[in-house]
Each structure stands twice: as structure tokens, then as C-alpha cells.
Amino acid sequence: MGLFKRLFGEKEIPLEEPVQDRWQNIPPYIEEREYQLASLVASAIAASDSNSDFVVKRVRKRNPEAQLVSIIATIVATGEQPESVFRVTSIKEEKLGGSNDVA
């Protein structure tokens, strides 16, 4: 019976890589290293009362790549209906180094 299963059984074709593993998210914000001036300005604006203390945990900057891609995608999508409004929730790019890449 094992012989017939091997010869005539369903054959699974293994995928080279799962589809979800081929894509990676582009973050909408990136960590900003030069945060001393930004945290000082933000704390000064927020602390209008002299009795307040603020701790800035992180300062992030808008990712220019994600911003450009979202603008282009929105322009293309609104080509037919200029009065419509779109919201980009995630941007993904294909990972490099896969077996399907062409050099």
C-alpha cells in the first residue's frame, strides 16, 4: 500500500519561499538620532506651566521613502476620481536576495 501511495498519491509541490516571507514592511517613521534640539523645543512648547516636568522618550522622523511612495500611490489612485480621499495603511517592498531576483 505504501508503494501505491508513493506512486499515485497527491504530490505536494514545495514553494521556493512563502509569499509572506518575500515582503517586508517599510516603516512610516524612522528613529531620529539628532534628538536633543527637537526634545528641547517640544518640551518648551508643552511646558507652558513652570511646574511641569517632561521626559521625551523618543523622537521619530517621517520616513522619506514611505512618504514618497504613499504620495505616488494616492495620485495614481485618484486619477479617475479627484474628489476621493485615500489613506495608506501599510507599504511593503520585496526583499532582495531571493532566488527570483534578476541581476
The first five atom37 places (N, CA, C, CB, O) and aatype in JSON, in Angstrom:
{
  "aatype": [12, 7, 10, 13, 11, 1, 10, 13, 7, 6, 11, 6, 9, 14, 10, 6, 6, 14, 19, 5, 3, 1, 17, 5, 2, 9, 14, 14, 18, 9, 6, 6, 1, 6, 18, 5, 10, 0, 15, 10, 19, 0, 15, 0, 9, 0, 0, 15, 3, 15, 2, 15, 3, 13, 19, 19, 11, 1, 19, 1, 11, 1, 2, 14, 6, 0, 5, 10, 19, 15, 9, 9, 0, 16, 9, 19, 0, 16, 7, 6, 5, 14, 6, 15, 19, 13, 1, 19, 16, 15, 9, 11, 6, 6, 11, 10, 7, 7, 15, 2, 3, 19, 0],
  "atom_mask": [
    [1, 1, 1, 1, 1],
    [1, 1, 1, 0, 1],
    [1, 1, 1, 1, 1],
    [1, 1, 1, 1, 1],
    [1, 1, 1, 1, 1],
    [1, 1, 1, 1, 1],
    [1, 1, 1, 1, 1],
    [1, 1, 1, 1, 1],
    [1, 1, 1, 0, 1],
    [1, 1, 1, 1, 1],
    [1, 1, 1, 1, 1],
    [1, 1, 1, 1, 1],
    [1, 1, 1, 1, 1],
    [1, 1, 1, 1, 1],
    [1, 1, 1, 1, 1],
    [1, 1, 1, 1, 1],
    [1, 1, 1, 1, 1],
    [1, 1, 1, 1, 1],
    [1, 1, 1, 1, 1],
    [1, 1, 1, 1, 1],
    [1, 1, 1, 1, 1],
    [1, 1, 1, 1, 1],
    [1, 1, 1, 1, 1],
    [1, 1, 1, 1, 1],
    [1, 1, 1, 1, 1],
    [1, 1, 1, 1, 1],
    [1, 1, 1, 1, 1],
    [1, 1, 1, 1, 1],
    [1, 1, 1, 1, 1],
    [1, 1, 1, 1, 1],
    [1, 1, 1, 1, 1],
    [1, 1, 1, 1, 1],
    [1, 1, 1, 1, 1],
    [1, 1, 1, 1, 1],
    [1, 1, 1, 1, 1],
    [1, 1, 1, 1, 1],
    [1, 1, 1, 1, 1],
    [1, 1, 1, 1, 1],
    [1, 1, 1, 1, 1],
    [1, 1, 1, 1, 1],
    [1, 1, 1, 1, 1],
    [1, 1, 1, 1, 1],
    [1, 1, 1, 1, 1],
    [1, 1, 1, 1, 1],
    [1, 1, 1, 1, 1],
    [1, 1, 1, 1, 1],
    [1, 1, 1, 1, 1],
    [1, 1, 1, 1, 1],
    [1, 1, 1, 1, 1],
    [1, 1, 1, 1, 1],
    [1, 1, 1, 1, 1],
    [1, 1, 1, 1, 1],
    [1, 1, 1, 1, 1],
    [1, 1, 1, 1, 1],
    [1, 1, 1, 1, 1],
    [1, 1, 1, 1, 1],
    [1, 1, 1, 1, 1],
    [1, 1, 1, 1, 1],
    [1, 1, 1, 1, 1],
    [1, 1, 1, 1, 1],
    [1, 1, 1, 1, 1],
    [1, 1, 1, 1, 1],
    [1, 1, 1, 1, 1],
    [1, 1, 1, 1, 1],
    [1, 1, 1, 1, 1],
    [1, 1, 1, 1, 1],
    [1, 1, 1, 1, 1],
    [1, 1, 1, 1, 1],
    [1, 1, 1, 1, 1],
    [1, 1, 1, 1, 1],
    [1, 1, 1, 1, 1],
    [1, 1, 1, 1, 1],
    [1, 1, 1, 1, 1],
    [1, 1, 1, 1, 1],
    [1, 1, 1, 1, 1],
    [1, 1, 1, 1, 1],
    [1, 1, 1, 1, 1],
    [1, 1, 1, 1, 1],
    [1, 1, 1, 0, 1],
    [1, 1, 1, 1, 1],
    [1, 1, 1, 1, 1],
    [1, 1, 1, 1, 1],
    [1, 1, 1, 1, 1],
    [1, 1, 1, 1, 1],
    [1, 1, 1, 1, 1],
    [1, 1, 1, 1, 1],
    [1, 1, 1, 1, 1],
    [1, 1, 1, 1, 1],
    [1, 1, 1, 1, 1],
    [1, 1, 1, 1, 1],
    [1, 1, 1, 1, 1],
    [1, 1, 1, 1, 1],
    [1, 1, 1, 1, 1],
    [1, 1, 1, 1, 1],
    [1, 1, 1, 1, 1],
    [1, 1, 1, 1, 1],
    [1, 1, 1, 0, 1],
    [1, 1, 1, 0, 1],
    [1, 1, 1, 1, 1],
    [1, 1, 1, 1, 1],
    [1, 1, 1, 1, 1],
    [1, 1, 1, 1, 1],
    [1, 1, 1, 1, 1]
  ],
  "atom_positions": [
    [[0.82, -1.18, 0.0], [0.0, 0.0, 0.0], [0.86, 1.25, 0.0], [-0.93, -0.01, 1.19], [0.49, 2.26, -0.6]],
    [[1.98, 1.22, 0.65], [2.88, 2.36, 0.67], [3.44, 2.66, -0.71], [0.0, 0.0, 0.0], [3.7, 3.81, -1.06]],
    [[3.64, 1.59, -1.5], [4.16, 1.77, -2.86], [3.16, 2.51, -3.73], [4.49, 0.41, -3.48], [3.55, 3.4, -4.49]],
    [[1.86, 2.16, -3.64], [0.84, 2.83, -4.44], [0.66, 4.3, -4.02], [-0.49, 2.08, -4.32], [0.42, 5.17, -4.85]],
    [[0.78, 4.54, -2.71], [0.67, 5.92, -2.24], [1.82, 6.76, -2.78], [0.65, 5.97, -0.7], [1.63, 7.92, -3.16]],
    [[3.0, 6.19, -2.81], [4.14, 6.95, -3.32], [4.03, 7.19, -4.81], [5.43, 6.22, -3.01], [4.42, 8.25, -5.3]],
    [[3.5, 6.21, -5.54], [3.42, 6.35, -6.99], [2.23, 7.2, -7.44], [3.34, 4.99, -7.63], [2.36, 8.04, -8.34]],
    [[1.08, 6.98, -6.81], [-0.14, 7.62, -7.29], [-0.75, 8.62, -6.31], [-1.16, 6.59, -7.61], [-1.79, 9.2, -6.59]],
    [[-0.12, 8.83, -5.19], [-0.66, 9.76, -4.19], [-0.48, 11.2, -4.63], [0.0, 0.0, 0.0], [0.21, 11.5, -5.61]],
    [[-1.11, 12.08, -3.89], [-1.0, 13.5, -4.2], [0.42, 13.96, -3.94], [-2.01, 14.34, -3.36], [1.03, 13.64, -2.91]],
    [[0.93, 14.69, -4.88], [2.29, 15.2, -4.73], [2.22, 16.67, -4.36], [3.11, 15.0, -6.04], [1.53, 17.47, -5.01]],
    [[2.92, 17.01, -3.32], [2.98, 18.4, -2.89], [4.16, 19.06, -3.57], [3.08, 18.51, -1.34], [5.28, 18.57, -3.52]],
    [[3.89, 20.18, -4.19], [4.96, 20.93, -4.83], [5.45, 21.97, -3.83], [4.48, 21.6, -6.16], [4.71, 22.89, -3.48]],
    [[6.68, 21.83, -3.36], [7.15, 22.8, -2.37], [7.41, 24.15, -3.03], [8.44, 22.28, -1.68], [8.0, 24.24, -4.12]],
    [[6.97, 25.19, -2.36], [7.22, 26.54, -2.85], [8.67, 26.9, -2.52], [6.22, 27.56, -2.22], [9.24, 26.42, -1.55]],
    [[9.23, 27.76, -3.35], [10.6, 28.17, -3.1], [10.72, 28.93, -1.79], [11.11, 29.03, -4.25], [11.66, 28.71, -1.02]],
    [[9.78, 29.8, -1.55], [9.71, 30.53, -0.3], [8.28, 30.98, -0.1], [10.69, 31.73, -0.28], [7.6, 31.29, -1.08]],
    [[7.81, 31.04, 1.12], [6.44, 31.5, 1.35], [6.26, 32.93, 0.84], [6.08, 31.41, 2.84], [7.19, 33.73, 0.86]],
    [[5.05, 33.21, 0.39], [4.77, 34.53, -0.19], [4.95, 35.63, 0.85], [3.34, 34.58, -0.76], [5.45, 36.71, 0.52]],
    [[4.55, 35.38, 2.08], [4.65, 36.41, 3.11], [6.1, 36.72, 3.46], [3.89, 35.97, 4.35], [6.4, 37.83, 3.88]],
    [[7.0, 35.75, 3.3], [8.4, 35.98, 3.64], [9.12, 36.8, 2.57], [9.1, 34.66, 3.86], [10.25, 37.24, 2.8]],
    [[8.5, 36.99, 1.42], [9.14, 37.76, 0.36], [8.98, 39.25, 0.55], [8.58, 37.35, -0.98], [9.68, 40.03, -0.12]],
    [[8.1, 39.69, 1.43], [7.8, 41.11, 1.57], [8.17, 41.59, 2.97], [6.32, 41.38, 1.29], [8.01, 40.88, 3.96]],
    [[8.66, 42.81, 3.02], [8.96, 43.43, 4.31], [8.29, 44.8, 4.37], [10.49, 43.54, 4.52], [8.15, 45.48, 3.36]],
    [[7.89, 45.19, 5.56], [7.23, 46.47, 5.76], [8.24, 47.62, 5.69], [6.49, 46.49, 7.11], [9.38, 47.49, 6.14]],
    [[7.79, 48.72, 5.13], [8.57, 49.95, 5.19], [7.96, 50.78, 6.31], [8.56, 50.74, 3.8], [6.79, 51.13, 6.23]],
    [[8.72, 51.1, 7.34], [8.13, 51.82, 8.47], [7.78, 53.25, 8.08], [9.1, 51.82, 9.66], [8.53, 53.9, 7.35]],
    [[6.64, 53.75, 8.58], [6.25, 55.13, 8.25], [7.15, 56.17, 8.93], [4.81, 55.37, 8.65], [7.28, 57.29, 8.43]],
    [[7.76, 55.8, 10.05], [8.66, 56.71, 10.77], [9.99, 56.01, 11.02], [8.03, 57.18, 12.11], [10.04, 54.79, 11.16]],
    [[11.05, 56.79, 11.07], [12.37, 56.26, 11.4], [12.88, 56.97, 12.65], [13.37, 56.44, 10.2], [12.49, 58.11, 12.93]],
    [[13.74, 56.31, 13.38], [14.28, 56.89, 14.6], [15.24, 58.03, 14.24], [15.01, 55.82, 15.45], [16.05, 57.9, 13.32]],
    [[15.13, 59.1, 14.95], [15.98, 60.27, 14.71], [17.08, 60.3, 15.75], [15.14, 61.59, 14.74], [16.81, 60.25, 16.95]],
    [[18.3, 60.37, 15.31], [19.45, 60.36, 16.23], [19.73, 61.77, 16.8], [20.71, 59.84, 15.5], [20.17, 61.9, 17.94]],
    [[19.47, 62.78, 16.02], [19.71, 64.15, 16.47], [18.46, 64.65, 17.2], [20.06, 65.09, 15.26], [17.69, 65.43, 16.65]],
    [[18.27, 64.2, 18.42], [17.01, 64.48, 19.11], [17.12, 65.54, 20.21], [16.48, 63.23, 19.71], [16.1, 65.91, 20.78]],
    [[18.28, 66.02, 20.51], [18.43, 66.94, 21.63], [17.69, 68.25, 21.37], [19.9, 67.21, 21.9], [16.95, 68.72, 22.24]],
    [[17.87, 68.85, 20.21], [17.2, 70.11, 19.9], [15.69, 69.91, 19.78], [17.75, 70.7, 18.6], [14.92, 70.74, 20.27]],
    [[15.26, 68.83, 19.13], [13.83, 68.58, 18.97], [13.15, 68.35, 20.32], [13.59, 67.37, 18.06], [12.04, 68.84, 20.54]],
    [[13.79, 67.61, 21.21], [13.19, 67.36, 22.52], [13.15, 68.63, 23.36], [13.95, 66.27, 23.27], [12.22, 68.83, 24.13]],
    [[14.15, 69.48, 23.22], [14.16, 70.75, 23.95], [13.03, 71.66, 23.48], [15.51, 71.45, 23.77], [12.34, 72.27, 24.31]],
    [[12.84, 71.77, 22.18], [11.77, 72.61, 21.63], [10.39, 72.07, 22.01], [11.89, 72.71, 20.1], [9.51, 72.83, 22.41]],
    [[10.21, 70.74, 21.88], [8.91, 70.13, 22.22], [8.6, 70.3, 23.7], [8.9, 68.65, 21.86], [7.45, 70.58, 24.05]],
    [[9.58, 70.14, 24.56], [9.35, 70.31, 26.0], [9.03, 71.76, 26.34], [10.57, 69.85, 26.79], [8.19, 72.03, 27.2]],
    [[9.69, 72.7, 25.67], [9.44, 74.11, 25.95], [8.04, 74.51, 25.51], [10.47, 74.99, 25.25], [7.37, 75.3, 26.19]],
    [[7.59, 73.98, 24.38], [6.23, 74.3, 23.92], [5.19, 73.66, 24.83], [6.03, 73.81, 22.47], [4.19, 74.3, 25.17]],
    [[5.42, 72.42, 25.23], [4.44, 71.71, 26.05], [4.39, 72.23, 27.49], [4.75, 70.22, 26.05], [3.35, 72.17, 28.13]],
    [[5.5, 72.72, 27.97], [5.57, 73.15, 29.37], [5.29, 74.63, 29.5], [6.95, 72.82, 29.96], [6.17, 75.41, 29.87]],
    [[4.08, 75.02, 29.2], [3.74, 76.43, 29.37], [3.64, 76.78, 30.84], [2.41, 76.76, 28.66], [3.77, 77.94, 31.23]],
    [[3.41, 75.77, 31.67], [3.36, 75.95, 33.12], [4.74, 75.63, 33.68], [2.25, 75.04, 33.77], [5.34, 74.63, 33.3]],
    [[5.25, 76.45, 34.58], [6.61, 76.26, 35.09], [6.71, 75.08, 36.07], [7.08, 77.52, 35.78], [7.82, 74.66, 36.41]],
    [[5.58, 74.53, 36.53], [5.6, 73.41, 37.47], [5.59, 72.05, 36.78], [4.42, 73.51, 38.4], [5.46, 71.03, 37.45]],
    [[5.71, 72.02, 35.46], [5.6, 70.77, 34.71], [6.98, 70.19, 34.42], [4.84, 70.99, 33.4], [7.95, 70.92, 34.22]],
    [[7.05, 68.85, 34.41], [8.25, 68.13, 34.01], [7.9, 67.2, 32.87], [8.87, 67.35, 35.21], [6.87, 66.52, 32.91]],
    [[8.74, 67.16, 31.85], [8.5, 66.3, 30.7], [9.74, 65.47, 30.42], [8.11, 67.13, 29.46], [10.87, 65.95, 30.55]],
    [[9.51, 64.23, 30.03], [10.58, 63.34, 29.61], [10.26, 62.91, 28.19], [10.75, 62.11, 30.57], [9.2, 62.32, 27.94]],
    [[11.16, 63.19, 27.27], [10.96, 62.78, 25.88], [11.57, 61.4, 25.72], [11.61, 63.81, 24.88], [12.78, 61.22, 25.88]],
    [[10.73, 60.41, 25.4], [11.19, 59.03, 25.29], [11.79, 58.73, 23.92], [10.06, 58.07, 25.57], [12.81, 58.05, 23.82]],
    [[11.17, 59.24, 22.87], [11.71, 59.0, 21.54], [11.27, 60.11, 20.6], [11.26, 57.63, 21.01], [10.19, 60.68, 20.74]],
    [[12.12, 60.37, 19.65], [11.84, 61.35, 18.62], [11.96, 60.62, 17.29], [12.8, 62.59, 18.7], [13.0, 60.04, 16.98]],
    [[10.89, 60.66, 16.51], [10.9, 59.96, 15.23], [10.65, 60.94, 14.09], [9.85, 58.84, 15.2], [9.97, 61.95, 14.25]],
    [[11.23, 60.62, 12.96], [11.11, 61.46, 11.77], [10.35, 60.69, 10.71], [12.51, 61.91, 11.26], [10.47, 59.46, 10.62]],
    [[9.59, 61.39, 9.89], [8.83, 60.75, 8.81], [9.81, 60.13, 7.82], [7.9, 61.79, 8.09], [10.78, 60.76, 7.41]],
    [[9.56, 58.87, 7.46], [10.41, 58.15, 6.51], [10.2, 58.74, 5.12], [10.1, 56.61, 6.53], [9.09, 58.66, 4.59]],
    [[11.23, 59.33, 4.5], [11.04, 59.96, 3.19], [10.64, 58.98, 2.1], [12.29, 60.67, 2.79], [9.89, 59.34, 1.19]],
    [[11.13, 57.74, 2.17], [10.75, 56.73, 1.17], [9.27, 56.38, 1.27], [11.6, 55.46, 1.35], [8.58, 56.31, 0.26]],
    [[8.79, 56.17, 2.49], [7.37, 55.85, 2.68], [6.49, 57.03, 2.31], [7.11, 55.45, 4.13], [5.4, 56.83, 1.77]],
    [[6.93, 58.23, 2.58], [6.15, 59.41, 2.24], [6.03, 59.55, 0.72], [6.8, 60.67, 2.85], [4.94, 59.84, 0.22]],
    [[7.12, 59.35, 0.0], [7.1, 59.47, -1.46], [6.22, 58.39, -2.1], [8.51, 59.38, -2.02], [5.45, 58.68, -3.01]],
    [[6.34, 57.15, -1.62], [5.54, 56.05, -2.17], [4.06, 56.28, -1.9], [5.99, 54.71, -1.56], [3.23, 56.02, -2.78]],
    [[3.71, 56.75, -0.72], [2.29, 56.98, -0.42], [1.72, 58.12, -1.25], [2.11, 57.29, 1.06], [0.56, 58.06, -1.66]],
    [[2.51, 59.14, -1.51], [2.03, 60.24, -2.36], [1.81, 59.77, -3.79], [3.04, 61.42, -2.35], [0.79, 60.08, -4.4]],
    [[2.77, 59.01, -4.33], [2.63, 58.5, -5.7], [1.44, 57.56, -5.81], [3.92, 57.78, -6.13], [0.68, 57.65, -6.77]],
    [[1.27, 56.66, -4.85], [0.16, 55.71, -4.9], [-1.19, 56.43, -4.81], [0.28, 54.68, -3.77], [-2.14, 56.05, -5.48]],
    [[-1.27, 57.45, -3.99], [-2.51, 58.21, -3.86], [-2.82, 58.99, -5.13], [-2.42, 59.16, -2.67], [-3.98, 59.09, -5.53]],
    [[-1.8, 59.56, -5.76], [-2.01, 60.28, -7.01], [-2.51, 59.35, -8.1], [-0.73, 60.97, -7.46], [-3.41, 59.7, -8.86]],
    [[-1.91, 58.16, -8.19], [-2.35, 57.19, -9.2], [-3.77, 56.73, -8.93], [-1.39, 55.98, -9.24], [-4.56, 56.59, -9.86]],
    [[-4.11, 56.51, -7.67], [-5.44, 56.02, -7.32], [-6.52, 57.07, -7.53], [-5.46, 55.55, -5.88], [-7.66, 56.73, -7.86]],
    [[-6.18, 58.33, -7.35], [-7.19, 59.39, -7.51], [-7.25, 59.94, -8.93], [-6.9, 60.52, -6.55], [-7.92, 60.94, -9.17]],
    [[-6.58, 59.31, -9.87], [-6.59, 59.77, -11.25], [-7.98, 59.83, -11.84], [0.0, 0.0, 0.0], [-8.31, 60.77, -12.56]],
    [[-8.79, 58.84, -11.56], [-10.15, 58.78, -12.1], [-11.15, 59.59, -11.29], [-10.61, 57.34, -12.17], [-12.08, 60.17, -11.84]],
    [[-10.94, 59.64, -9.99], [-11.9, 60.34, -9.11], [-11.15, 61.33, -8.22], [-12.69, 59.31, -8.23], [-10.75, 60.99, -7.11]],
    [[-10.95, 62.55, -8.69], [-10.15, 63.51, -7.92], [-10.79, 63.95, -6.6], [-9.9, 64.72, -8.75], [-10.08, 64.47, -5.73]],
    [[-12.09, 63.77, -6.42], [-12.73, 64.19, -5.17], [-12.63, 63.14, -4.07], [-14.19, 64.52, -5.43], [-13.05, 63.38, -2.95]],
    [[-12.07, 61.97, -4.38], [-11.98, 60.89, -3.39], [-10.8, 61.11, -2.45], [-11.84, 59.53, -4.09], [-9.87, 61.87, -2.75]],
    [[-10.86, 60.44, -1.29], [-9.82, 60.54, -0.26], [-9.33, 59.13, 0.05], [-10.36, 61.25, 1.03], [-10.14, 58.21, 0.21]],
    [[-8.01, 58.95, 0.13], [-7.42, 57.65, 0.42], [-6.52, 57.75, 1.63], [-6.64, 57.11, -0.79], [-5.97, 58.81, 1.95]],
    [[-6.37, 56.61, 2.3], [-5.47, 56.52, 3.45], [-4.56, 55.31, 3.25], [-6.26, 56.4, 4.8], [-5.05, 54.19, 3.1]],
    [[-3.27, 55.53, 3.23], [-2.3, 54.44, 3.06], [-2.02, 53.86, 4.44], [-0.97, 54.94, 2.37], [-1.54, 54.57, 5.33]],
    [[-2.32, 52.57, 4.62], [-2.15, 51.95, 5.94], [-0.83, 51.2, 6.07], [-3.29, 51.02, 6.22], [-0.28, 51.12, 7.16]],
    [[-0.31, 50.65, 4.97], [0.99, 49.99, 5.04], [1.64, 50.0, 3.67], [0.86, 48.54, 5.58], [0.96, 49.99, 2.64]],
    [[2.95, 50.01, 3.67], [3.74, 49.96, 2.45], [4.73, 48.82, 2.61], [4.47, 51.33, 2.16], [5.41, 48.71, 3.62]],
    [[4.79, 47.97, 1.59], [5.69, 46.83, 1.64], [6.6, 46.85, 0.42], [4.91, 45.5, 1.72], [6.21, 47.34, -0.64]],
    [[7.81, 46.31, 0.59], [8.72, 46.17, -0.53], [9.2, 44.73, -0.58], [9.92, 47.16, -0.41], [9.24, 44.04, 0.44]],
    [[9.56, 44.3, -1.75], [10.03, 42.93, -1.93], [11.46, 42.84, -1.44], [9.92, 42.49, -3.43], [12.3, 43.69, -1.75]],
    [[11.75, 41.81, -0.66], [13.09, 41.62, -0.13], [14.05, 41.27, -1.26], [13.12, 40.53, 0.95], [13.68, 40.56, -2.2]],
    [[15.24, 41.76, -1.18], [16.27, 41.44, -2.15], [16.99, 40.17, -1.74], [17.28, 42.61, -2.29], [16.96, 39.76, -0.58]],
    [[17.63, 39.54, -2.72], [18.4, 38.35, -2.41], [17.65, 37.05, -2.59], [0.0, 0.0, 0.0], [18.21, 35.99, -2.3]],
    [[16.42, 37.09, -3.05], [15.65, 35.87, -3.29], [16.13, 35.18, -4.55], [0.0, 0.0, 0.0], [16.93, 35.72, -5.3]],
    [[15.64, 33.98, -4.78], [16.07, 33.21, -5.94], [15.45, 33.74, -7.22], [15.72, 31.76, -5.77], [15.9, 33.38, -8.31]],
    [[14.41, 34.59, -7.13], [13.76, 35.11, -8.31], [14.34, 36.44, -8.77], [12.3, 35.27, -8.05], [13.88, 36.99, -9.77]],
    [[15.34, 36.96, -8.06], [15.91, 38.25, -8.42], [16.75, 38.12, -9.69], [16.75, 38.8, -7.27], [17.43, 37.12, -9.91]],
    [[16.69, 39.14, -10.51], [17.49, 39.17, -11.72], [18.54, 40.24, -11.55], [16.63, 39.43, -12.98], [18.23, 41.37, -11.2]],
    [[19.78, 39.87, -11.8], [20.87, 40.84, -11.62], [21.1, 41.64, -12.87], [22.16, 40.12, -11.22], [21.98, 42.5, -12.9]]
  ]
}
